């Protein structure tokens, strides 16, 4: 239920693909997927996680790709392509 409350206060499901260098083999890149509810465009939760990463984890960051998705949206509607009578 807490996630619903967050979504109603501008939080969106945020997914980040974090690409980093392996600690022992710097030429090899590894991916890590992070997902949580966060607020765009500043992404405070992701920023906090990346700060933790740079302080505590040996793998040096290469790049971070971010996507967000609103889960609660107005209803979608479509018009009918055909109108007719079946007998």
Gaussian input, Z-matrix of N, CA and C with variables (Angstrom, degrees):
# hf/3-21g

backbone

0 1
 N
 C     1     B1
 C     2     B2     1     A1
 N     3     B3     2     A2     1     D1
 C     4     B4     3     A3     2     D2
 C     5     B5     4     A4     3     D3
 N     6     B6     5     A5     4     D4
 C     7     B7     6     A6     5     D5
 C     8     B8     7     A7     6     D6
 N     9     B9     8     A8     7     D7
 C    10    B10     9     A9     8     D8
 C    11    B11    10    A10     9     D9
 N    12    B12    11    A11    10    D10
 C    13    B13    12    A12    11    D11
 C    14    B14    13    A13    12    D12
 N    15    B15    14    A14    13    D13
 C    16    B16    15    A15    14    D14
 C    17    B17    16    A16    15    D15
 N    18    B18    17    A17    16    D16
 C    19    B19    18    A18    17    D17
 C    20    B20    19    A19    18    D18
 N    21    B21    20    A20    19    D19
 C    22    B22    21    A21    20    D20
 C    23    B23    22    A22    21    D21
 N    24    B24    23    A23    22    D22
 C    25    B25    24    A24    23    D23
 C    26    B26    25    A25    24    D24
 N    27    B27    26    A26    25    D25
 C    28    B28    27    A27    26    D26
 C    29    B29    28    A28    27    D27
 N    30    B30    29    A29    28    D28
 C    31    B31    30    A30    29    D29
 C    32    B32    31    A31    30    D30
 N    33    B33    32    A32    31    D31
 C    34    B34    33    A33    32    D32
 C    35    B35    34    A34    33    D33
 N    36    B36    35    A35    34    D34
 C    37    B37    36    A36    35    D35
 C    38    B38    37    A37    36    D36
 N    39    B39    38    A38    37    D37
 C    40    B40    39    A39    38    D38
 C    41    B41    40    A40    39    D39
 N    42    B42    41    A41    40    D40
 C    43    B43    42    A42    41    D41
 C    44    B44    43    A43    42    D42
 N    45    B45    44    A44    43    D43
 C    46    B46    45    A45    44    D44
 C    47    B47    46    A46    45    D45
 N    48    B48    47    A47    46    D46
 C    49    B49    48    A48    47    D47
 C    50    B50    49    A49    48    D48
 N    51    B51    50    A50    49    D49
 C    52    B52    51    A51    50    D50
 C    53    B53    52    A52    51    D51
 N    54    B54    53    A53    52    D52
 C    55    B55    54    A54    53    D53
 C    56    B56    55    A55    54    D54
 N    57    B57    56    A56    55    D55
 C    58    B58    57    A57    56    D56
 C    59    B59    58    A58    57    D57
 N    60    B60    59    A59    58    D58
 C    61    B61    60    A60    59    D59
 C    62    B62    61    A61    60    D60
 N    63    B63    62    A62    61    D61
 C    64    B64    63    A63    62    D62
 C    65    B65    64    A64    63    D63
 N    66    B66    65    A65    64    D64
 C    67    B67    66    A66    65    D65
 C    68    B68    67    A67    66    D66
 N    69    B69    68    A68    67    D67
 C    70    B70    69    A69    68    D68
 C    71    B71    70    A70    69    D69
 N    72    B72    71    A71    70    D70
 C    73    B73    72    A72    71    D71
 C    74    B74    73    A73    72    D72
 N    75    B75    74    A74    73    D73
 C    76    B76    75    A75    74    D74
 C    77    B77    76    A76    75    D75
 N    78    B78    77    A77    76    D76
 C    79    B79    78    A78    77    D77
 C    80    B80    79    A79    78    D78
 N    81    B81    80    A80    79    D79
 C    82    B82    81    A81    80    D80
 C    83    B83    82    A82    81    D81
 N    84    B84    83    A83    82    D82
 C    85    B85    84    A84    83    D83
 C    86    B86    85    A85    84    D84
 N    87    B87    86    A86    85    D85
 C    88    B88    87    A87    86    D86
 C    89    B89    88    A88    87    D87
 N    90    B90    89    A89    88    D88
 C    91    B91    90    A90    89    D89
 C    92    B92    91    A91    90    D90
 N    93    B93    92    A92    91    D91
 C    94    B94    93    A93    92    D92
 C    95    B95    94    A94    93    D93
 N    96    B96    95    A95    94    D94
 C    97    B97    96    A96    95    D95
 C    98    B98    97    A97    96    D96
 N    99    B99    98    A98    97    D97
 C   100   B100    99    A99    98    D98
 C   101   B101   100   A100    99    D99
 N   102   B102   101   A101   100   D100
 C   103   B103   102   A102   101   D101
 C   104   B104   103   A103   102   D102
 N   105   B105   104   A104   103   D103
 C   106   B106   105   A105   104   D104
 C   107   B107   106   A106   105   D105
 N   108   B108   107   A107   106   D106
 C   109   B109   108   A108   107   D107
 C   110   B110   109   A109   108   D108
 N   111   B111   110   A110   109   D109
 C   112   B112   111   A111   110   D110
 C   113   B113   112   A112   111   D111
 N   114   B114   113   A113   112   D112
 C   115   B115   114   A114   113   D113
 C   116   B116   115   A115   114   D114
 N   117   B117   116   A116   115   D115
 C   118   B118   117   A117   116   D116
 C   119   B119   118   A118   117   D117
 N   120   B120   119   A119   118   D118
 C   121   B121   120   A120   119   D119
 C   122   B122   121   A121   120   D120
 N   123   B123   122   A122   121   D121
 C   124   B124   123   A123   122   D122
 C   125   B125   124   A124   123   D123
 N   126   B126   125   A125   124   D124
 C   127   B127   126   A126   125   D125
 C   128   B128   127   A127   126   D126
 N   129   B129   128   A128   127   D127
 C   130   B130   129   A129   128   D128
 C   131   B131   130   A130   129   D129
 N   132   B132   131   A131   130   D130
 C   133   B133   132   A132   131   D131
 C   134   B134   133   A133   132   D132
 N   135   B135   134   A134   133   D133
 C   136   B136   135   A135   134   D134
 C   137   B137   136   A136   135   D135
 N   138   B138   137   A137   136   D136
 C   139   B139   138   A138   137   D137
 C   140   B140   139   A139   138   D138
 N   141   B141   140   A140   139   D139
 C   142   B142   141   A141   140   D140
 C   143   B143   142   A142   141   D141
 N   144   B144   143   A143   142   D142
 C   145   B145   144   A144   143   D143
 C   146   B146   145   A145   144   D144
 N   147   B147   146   A146   145   D145
 C   148   B148   147   A147   146   D146
 C   149   B149   148   A148   147   D147
 N   150   B150   149   A149   148   D148
 C   151   B151   150   A150   149   D149
 C   152   B152   151   A151   150   D150
 N   153   B153   152   A152   151   D151
 C   154   B154   153   A153   152   D152
 C   155   B155   154   A154   153   D153
 N   156   B156   155   A155   154   D154
 C   157   B157   156   A156   155   D155
 C   158   B158   157   A157   156   D156
 N   159   B159   158   A158   157   D157
 C   160   B160   159   A159   158   D158
 C   161   B161   160   A160   159   D159
 N   162   B162   161   A161   160   D160
 C   163   B163   162   A162   161   D161
 C   164   B164   163   A163   162   D162
 N   165   B165   164   A164   163   D163
 C   166   B166   165   A165   164   D164
 C   167   B167   166   A166   165   D165
 N   168   B168   167   A167   166   D166
 C   169   B169   168   A168   167   D167
 C   170   B170   169   A169   168   D168
 N   171   B171   170   A170   169   D169
 C   172   B172   171   A171   170   D170
 C   173   B173   172   A172   171   D171
 N   174   B174   173   A173   172   D172
 C   175   B175   174   A174   173   D173
 C   176   B176   175   A175   174   D174
 N   177   B177   176   A176   175   D175
 C   178   B178   177   A177   176   D176
 C   179   B179   178   A178   177   D177
 N   180   B180   179   A179   178   D178
 C   181   B181   180   A180   179   D179
 C   182   B182   181   A181   180   D180
 N   183   B183   182   A182   181   D181
 C   184   B184   183   A183   182   D182
 C   185   B185   184   A184   183   D183
 N   186   B186   185   A185   184   D184
 C   187   B187   186   A186   185   D185
 C   188   B188   187   A187   186   D186
 N   189   B189   188   A188   187   D187
 C   190   B190   189   A189   188   D188
 C   191   B191   190   A190   189   D189
 N   192   B192   191   A191   190   D190
 C   193   B193   192   A192   191   D191
 C   194   B194   193   A193   192   D192
 N   195   B195   194   A194   193   D193
 C   196   B196   195   A195   194   D194
 C   197   B197   196   A196   195   D195
 N   198   B198   197   A197   196   D196
 C   199   B199   198   A198   197   D197
 C   200   B200   199   A199   198   D198
 N   201   B201   200   A200   199   D199
 C   202   B202   201   A201   200   D200
 C   203   B203   202   A202   201   D201
 N   204   B204   203   A203   202   D202
 C   205   B205   204   A204   203   D203
 C   206   B206   205   A205   204   D204
 N   207   B207   206   A206   205   D205
 C   208   B208   207   A207   206   D206
 C   209   B209   208   A208   207   D207
 N   210   B210   209   A209   208   D208
 C   211   B211   210   A210   209   D209
 C   212   B212   211   A211   210   D210
 N   213   B213   212   A212   211   D211
 C   214   B214   213   A213   212   D212
 C   215   B215   214   A214   213   D213
 N   216   B216   215   A215   214   D214
 C   217   B217   216   A216   215   D215
 C   218   B218   217   A217   216   D216
 N   219   B219   218   A218   217   D217
 C   220   B220   219   A219   218   D218
 C   221   B221   220   A220   219   D219
 N   222   B222   221   A221   220   D220
 C   223   B223   222   A222   221   D221
 C   224   B224   223   A223   222   D222
 N   225   B225   224   A224   223   D223
 C   226   B226   225   A225   224   D224
 C   227   B227   226   A226   225   D225
 N   228   B228   227   A227   226   D226
 C   229   B229   228   A228   227   D227
 C   230   B230   229   A229   228   D228
 N   231   B231   230   A230   229   D229
 C   232   B232   231   A231   230   D230
 C   233   B233   232   A232   231   D231
 N   234   B234   233   A233   232   D232
 C   235   B235   234   A234   233   D233
 C   236   B236   235   A235   234   D234
 N   237   B237   236   A236   235   D235
 C   238   B238   237   A237   236   D236
 C   239   B239   238   A238   237   D237
 N   240   B240   239   A239   238   D238
 C   241   B241   240   A240   239   D239
 C   242   B242   241   A241   240   D240
 N   243   B243   242   A242   241   D241
 C   244   B244   243   A243   242   D242
 C   245   B245   244   A244   243   D243
 N   246   B246   245   A245   244   D244
 C   247   B247   246   A246   245   D245
 C   248   B248   247   A247   246   D246
 N   249   B249   248   A248   247   D247
 C   250   B250   249   A249   248   D248
 C   251   B251   250   A250   249   D249
 N   252   B252   251   A251   250   D250
 C   253   B253   252   A252   251   D251
 C   254   B254   253   A253   252   D252
 N   255   B255   254   A254   253   D253
 C   256   B256   255   A255   254   D254
 C   257   B257   256   A256   255   D255
 N   258   B258   257   A257   256   D256
 C   259   B259   258   A258   257   D257
 C   260   B260   259   A259   258   D258

   B1=1.4406
   B2=1.5294
   B3=1.3014
   B4=1.4566
   B5=1.5212
   B6=1.3413
   B7=1.4573
   B8=1.5201
   B9=1.3393
   B10=1.4565
   B11=1.5187
   B12=1.3120
   B13=1.4592
   B14=1.5190
   B15=1.3086
   B16=1.4603
   B17=1.5248
   B18=1.3379
   B19=1.4618
   B20=1.5180
   B21=1.3204
   B22=1.4535
   B23=1.5213
   B24=1.3438
   B25=1.4666
   B26=1.5202
   B27=1.3258
   B28=1.4680
   B29=1.5283
   B30=1.3095
   B31=1.4550
   B32=1.5203
   B33=1.3171
   B34=1.4534
   B35=1.5232
   B36=1.3288
   B37=1.4546
   B38=1.5231
   B39=1.3136
   B40=1.4623
   B41=1.5156
   B42=1.3197
   B43=1.4558
   B44=1.5262
   B45=1.3191
   B46=1.4598
   B47=1.5227
   B48=1.3253
   B49=1.4617
   B50=1.5226
   B51=1.3102
   B52=1.4576
   B53=1.5194
   B54=1.3134
   B55=1.4650
   B56=1.5287
   B57=1.3246
   B58=1.4649
   B59=1.5213
   B60=1.3355
   B61=1.4636
   B62=1.5277
   B63=1.3160
   B64=1.4598
   B65=1.5368
   B66=1.3278
   B67=1.4697
   B68=1.5323
   B69=1.3280
   B70=1.4630
   B71=1.5272
   B72=1.3215
   B73=1.4647
   B74=1.5261
   B75=1.3149
   B76=1.4730
   B77=1.5255
   B78=1.3228
   B79=1.4663
   B80=1.5318
   B81=1.3233
   B82=1.4607
   B83=1.5263
   B84=1.3459
   B85=1.4583
   B86=1.5192
   B87=1.3110
   B88=1.4556
   B89=1.5232
   B90=1.3352
   B91=1.4576
   B92=1.5234
   B93=1.3240
   B94=1.4562
   B95=1.5252
   B96=1.3209
   B97=1.4596
   B98=1.5263
   B99=1.3238
   B100=1.4624
   B101=1.5198
   B102=1.3344
   B103=1.4574
   B104=1.5265
   B105=1.3380
   B106=1.4602
   B107=1.5204
   B108=1.3197
   B109=1.4557
   B110=1.5193
   B111=1.3396
   B112=1.4552
   B113=1.5297
   B114=1.3241
   B115=1.4531
   B116=1.5231
   B117=1.3381
   B118=1.4690
   B119=1.5268
   B120=1.2915
   B121=1.4536
   B122=1.5290
   B123=1.3354
   B124=1.4740
   B125=1.5187
   B126=1.3156
   B127=1.4660
   B128=1.5346
   B129=1.3332
   B130=1.4729
   B131=1.5257
   B132=1.3329
   B133=1.4707
   B134=1.5169
   B135=1.3276
   B136=1.4683
   B137=1.5255
   B138=1.3203
   B139=1.4707
   B140=1.5237
   B141=1.3207
   B142=1.4707
   B143=1.5239
   B144=1.3524
   B145=1.4628
   B146=1.5323
   B147=1.3250
   B148=1.4722
   B149=1.5240
   B150=1.3259
   B151=1.4700
   B152=1.5271
   B153=1.3412
   B154=1.4597
   B155=1.5239
   B156=1.3418
   B157=1.4663
   B158=1.5308
   B159=1.3179
   B160=1.4654
   B161=1.5317
   B162=1.3481
   B163=1.4698
   B164=1.5166
   B165=1.3381
   B166=1.4589
   B167=1.5245
   B168=1.3219
   B169=1.4657
   B170=1.5266
   B171=1.3307
   B172=1.4583
   B173=1.5206
   B174=1.3263
   B175=1.4619
   B176=1.5192
   B177=1.3400
   B178=1.4575
   B179=1.5278
   B180=1.3350
   B181=1.4644
   B182=1.5279
   B183=1.3229
   B184=1.4603
   B185=1.5255
   B186=1.3406
   B187=1.4607
   B188=1.5236
   B189=1.3317
   B190=1.4572
   B191=1.5284
   B192=1.3279
   B193=1.4579
   B194=1.5251
   B195=1.3352
   B196=1.4645
   B197=1.5234
   B198=1.3460
   B199=1.4655
   B200=1.5191
   B201=1.3350
   B202=1.4654
   B203=1.5145
   B204=1.3208
   B205=1.4540
   B206=1.5139
   B207=1.3402
   B208=1.4485
   B209=1.5195
   B210=1.3045
   B211=1.4554
   B212=1.5202
   B213=1.3131
   B214=1.4543
   B215=1.5235
   B216=1.3303
   B217=1.4559
   B218=1.5173
   B219=1.3242
   B220=1.4578
   B221=1.5258
   B222=1.3164
   B223=1.4507
   B224=1.5160
   B225=1.3073
   B226=1.4603
   B227=1.5193
   B228=1.3013
   B229=1.4549
   B230=1.5236
   B231=1.3205
   B232=1.4599
   B233=1.5233
   B234=1.3073
   B235=1.4484
   B236=1.5144
   B237=1.2993
   B238=1.4592
   B239=1.5252
   B240=1.3316
   B241=1.4544
   B242=1.5242
   B243=1.3382
   B244=1.4579
   B245=1.5130
   B246=1.2954
   B247=1.4621
   B248=1.5192
   B249=1.3091
   B250=1.4702
   B251=1.5153
   B252=1.3203
   B253=1.4435
   B254=1.5129
   B255=1.3137
   B256=1.4659
   B257=1.5249
   B258=1.3503
   B259=1.4692
   B260=1.4952
   A1=111.26
   A2=117.71
   A3=120.50
   A4=111.41
   A5=117.67
   A6=121.23
   A7=110.99
   A8=117.53
   A9=120.94
   A10=110.25
   A11=116.77
   A12=120.20
   A13=111.95
   A14=117.39
   A15=121.15
   A16=110.86
   A17=116.42
   A18=119.99
   A19=111.48
   A20=117.18
   A21=120.62
   A22=112.59
   A23=116.96
   A24=121.18
   A25=111.18
   A26=117.36
   A27=125.30
   A28=115.64
   A29=118.95
   A30=119.62
   A31=108.82
   A32=117.19
   A33=122.84
   A34=108.56
   A35=115.41
   A36=119.11
   A37=107.85
   A38=116.05
   A39=122.29
   A40=109.37
   A41=115.59
   A42=121.77
   A43=108.17
   A44=116.43
   A45=121.17
   A46=109.19
   A47=115.52
   A48=120.93
   A49=106.35
   A50=115.51
   A51=121.96
   A52=108.15
   A53=115.65
   A54=121.27
   A55=107.02
   A56=115.39
   A57=119.34
   A58=110.55
   A59=115.57
   A60=122.87
   A61=108.92
   A62=117.11
   A63=121.11
   A64=108.55
   A65=117.92
   A66=119.77
   A67=113.96
   A68=117.75
   A69=120.18
   A70=113.39
   A71=117.59
   A72=122.74
   A73=107.73
   A74=116.39
   A75=122.65
   A76=113.24
   A77=118.81
   A78=120.81
   A79=112.30
   A80=118.30
   A81=122.26
   A82=109.43
   A83=115.07
   A84=120.50
   A85=109.76
   A86=115.56
   A87=122.96
   A88=107.76
   A89=117.26
   A90=121.56
   A91=110.59
   A92=114.88
   A93=122.48
   A94=106.86
   A95=117.45
   A96=121.74
   A97=108.83
   A98=115.75
   A99=123.16
   A100=107.97
   A101=117.67
   A102=120.67
   A103=109.57
   A104=115.15
   A105=121.02
   A106=107.72
   A107=116.48
   A108=120.62
   A109=108.18
   A110=116.34
   A111=121.12
   A112=109.26
   A113=116.63
   A114=122.37
   A115=109.24
   A116=116.53
   A117=121.15
   A118=108.30
   A119=120.65
   A120=129.42
   A121=113.99
   A122=118.15
   A123=119.56
   A124=113.03
   A125=118.85
   A126=124.33
   A127=112.16
   A128=118.17
   A129=119.78
   A130=113.88
   A131=119.05
   A132=120.10
   A133=111.06
   A134=117.44
   A135=121.06
   A136=110.30
   A137=116.74
   A138=120.36
   A139=110.80
   A140=116.66
   A141=120.70
   A142=110.74
   A143=116.62
   A144=119.83
   A145=111.17
   A146=117.63
   A147=120.50
   A148=111.34
   A149=117.94
   A150=120.80
   A151=110.37
   A152=115.66
   A153=120.07
   A154=110.53
   A155=116.24
   A156=121.34
   A157=110.22
   A158=117.85
   A159=120.34
   A160=111.90
   A161=117.45
   A162=120.30
   A163=112.99
   A164=117.90
   A165=121.64
   A166=116.12
   A167=118.80
   A168=120.61
   A169=109.24
   A170=116.06
   A171=121.40
   A172=113.93
   A173=119.03
   A174=121.23
   A175=111.72
   A176=117.04
   A177=121.91
   A178=109.30
   A179=116.32
   A180=121.27
   A181=110.83
   A182=115.42
   A183=121.94
   A184=109.87
   A185=117.19
   A186=121.77
   A187=110.14
   A188=115.06
   A189=121.66
   A190=107.67
   A191=116.24
   A192=123.04
   A193=107.82
   A194=116.55
   A195=120.97
   A196=109.88
   A197=115.21
   A198=122.05
   A199=107.69
   A200=115.97
   A201=119.64
   A202=108.47
   A203=115.83
   A204=121.20
   A205=108.98
   A206=115.62
   A207=120.67
   A208=108.03
   A209=117.30
   A210=120.71
   A211=112.10
   A212=116.57
   A213=119.93
   A214=107.04
   A215=116.47
   A216=122.12
   A217=109.19
   A218=117.29
   A219=118.59
   A220=110.13
   A221=116.23
   A222=120.32
   A223=112.32
   A224=116.63
   A225=121.82
   A226=109.14
   A227=116.50
   A228=120.00
   A229=109.05
   A230=115.32
   A231=121.58
   A232=108.27
   A233=114.85
   A234=119.54
   A235=109.22
   A236=116.19
   A237=120.87
   A238=109.45
   A239=116.16
   A240=121.02
   A241=112.00
   A242=117.58
   A243=121.25
   A244=109.79
   A245=115.08
   A246=120.19
   A247=106.93
   A248=115.85
   A249=118.85
   A250=110.86
   A251=115.50
   A252=122.14
   A253=109.22
   A254=117.24
   A255=122.19
   A256=107.56
   A257=115.94
   A258=119.99
   A259=110.59
   D1=-28.32
   D2=179.64
   D3=-63.23
   D4=-34.51
   D5=179.30
   D6=-63.79
   D7=-37.30
   D8=178.10
   D9=-63.94
   D10=-42.66
   D11=177.16
   D12=-61.45
   D13=-39.37
   D14=177.84
   D15=-64.35
   D16=-43.09
   D17=-178.06
   D18=-63.69
   D19=-30.42
   D20=179.27
   D21=-77.80
   D22=-12.06
   D23=179.10
   D24=-115.80
   D25=44.83
   D26=172.30
   D27=73.34
   D28=6.89
   D29=173.05
   D30=-78.85
   D31=143.59
   D32=178.68
   D33=-130.81
   D34=151.10
   D35=175.77
   D36=-66.50
   D37=120.61
   D38=-176.10
   D39=-117.05
   D40=131.12
   D41=177.58
   D42=-119.74
   D43=131.93
   D44=178.43
   D45=-124.46
   D46=130.17
   D47=172.25
   D48=-98.39
   D49=112.91
   D50=-177.29
   D51=-102.53
   D52=120.02
   D53=178.35
   D54=-105.52
   D55=128.42
   D56=-176.26
   D57=-139.96
   D58=161.03
   D59=178.08
   D60=-82.72
   D61=136.74
   D62=175.24
   D63=-63.80
   D64=137.24
   D65=-176.83
   D66=-59.72
   D67=-41.30
   D68=-176.56
   D69=-88.57
   D70=-21.84
   D71=-178.22
   D72=-130.37
   D73=86.47
   D74=-172.21
   D75=-60.46
   D76=-23.63
   D77=-178.31
   D78=-82.25
   D79=-7.70
   D80=179.49
   D81=-100.05
   D82=129.80
   D83=177.85
   D84=-99.58
   D85=144.53
   D86=179.09
   D87=-127.09
   D88=152.55
   D89=178.39
   D90=-110.36
   D91=146.30
   D92=174.37
   D93=-135.23
   D94=131.02
   D95=179.32
   D96=-103.66
   D97=126.14
   D98=179.05
   D99=-117.07
   D100=136.83
   D101=-179.77
   D102=-143.68
   D103=132.45
   D104=179.76
   D105=-165.65
   D106=172.51
   D107=174.14
   D108=-85.99
   D109=132.67
   D110=-175.52
   D111=-149.75
   D112=167.88
   D113=-178.33
   D114=-109.34
   D115=121.36
   D116=176.50
   D117=-84.01
   D118=152.00
   D119=5.14
   D120=-96.42
   D121=-2.56
   D122=-176.32
   D123=-83.68
   D124=-25.28
   D125=178.72
   D126=48.88
   D127=65.59
   D128=-177.60
   D129=-63.59
   D130=-37.07
   D131=179.64
   D132=-67.50
   D133=-41.73
   D134=178.40
   D135=-66.26
   D136=-41.25
   D137=178.21
   D138=-61.42
   D139=-41.97
   D140=177.77
   D141=-62.48
   D142=-41.81
   D143=178.83
   D144=-65.65
   D145=-42.32
   D146=-179.97
   D147=-67.42
   D148=-34.16
   D149=174.54
   D150=-63.38
   D151=-43.06
   D152=175.82
   D153=-60.35
   D154=-43.40
   D155=-178.87
   D156=-58.49
   D157=-49.47
   D158=-176.65
   D159=-66.88
   D160=-29.30
   D161=178.65
   D162=-79.28
   D163=-41.92
   D164=-165.62
   D165=-109.70
   D166=-18.80
   D167=-173.35
   D168=-110.31
   D169=139.38
   D170=-174.49
   D171=-73.59
   D172=-25.41
   D173=-177.41
   D174=-71.81
   D175=117.23
   D176=-178.82
   D177=-72.06
   D178=134.62
   D179=-179.35
   D180=-67.29
   D181=137.84
   D182=175.25
   D183=-103.11
   D184=-52.02
   D185=179.40
   D186=-160.26
   D187=160.22
   D188=178.82
   D189=-135.51
   D190=126.30
   D191=177.21
   D192=-111.72
   D193=131.03
   D194=-173.94
   D195=-121.33
   D196=137.42
   D197=173.11
   D198=-134.26
   D199=146.48
   D200=178.03
   D201=-132.79
   D202=153.94
   D203=-178.66
   D204=-143.92
   D205=127.74
   D206=173.27
   D207=-78.12
   D208=124.88
   D209=-178.18
   D210=-90.65
   D211=-31.06
   D212=176.79
   D213=-103.62
   D214=112.81
   D215=-177.97
   D216=-132.89
   D217=163.07
   D218=174.87
   D219=-61.25
   D220=153.31
   D221=-179.35
   D222=-60.47
   D223=141.47
   D224=176.20
   D225=-87.71
   D226=146.51
   D227=176.19
   D228=-136.86
   D229=153.08
   D230=177.64
   D231=-136.10
   D232=147.12
   D233=175.15
   D234=-86.45
   D235=147.93
   D236=178.79
   D237=-69.93
   D238=139.31
   D239=177.54
   D240=-83.99
   D241=-15.12
   D242=-175.44
   D243=-139.49
   D244=137.19
   D245=173.10
   D246=-131.88
   D247=126.33
   D248=-177.26
   D249=-166.28
   D250=-178.91
   D251=-178.93
   D252=-121.02
   D253=131.84
   D254=176.96
   D255=-102.11
   D256=135.51
   D257=178.64
   D258=-119.42

